[in-house]
Amino acid sequence: MKIIVLLLAFAFASAFAFKKAADDVRNIAAQQELKQLEKYPNLLPVVDVVATRT
C-alpha cells in the first residue's frame, strides 16, 4: 500500500514539474518575441482626423 501511495505521489510531482516547465518555456518564448519586436520601429500608420466637430 505504501508503494502505491509513493508511486502516486511521484506521478503527481512529475506531472507538476512537467507543467511548470511547459509554462516556463511558454513565458520565455513570449519574452524573446517581445525582445525581437523592440528592434522594429512603430509600424502603425499615422491617422489624421479631418472631420469637423459638431
PyMOL commands that set and color helices and strands:
alter all, ss='L'
color gray80, all
select helices_A, chain A and resi 2-37
alter helices_A, ss='H'
color red, helices_A
deselect
rebuild
show_as cartoon
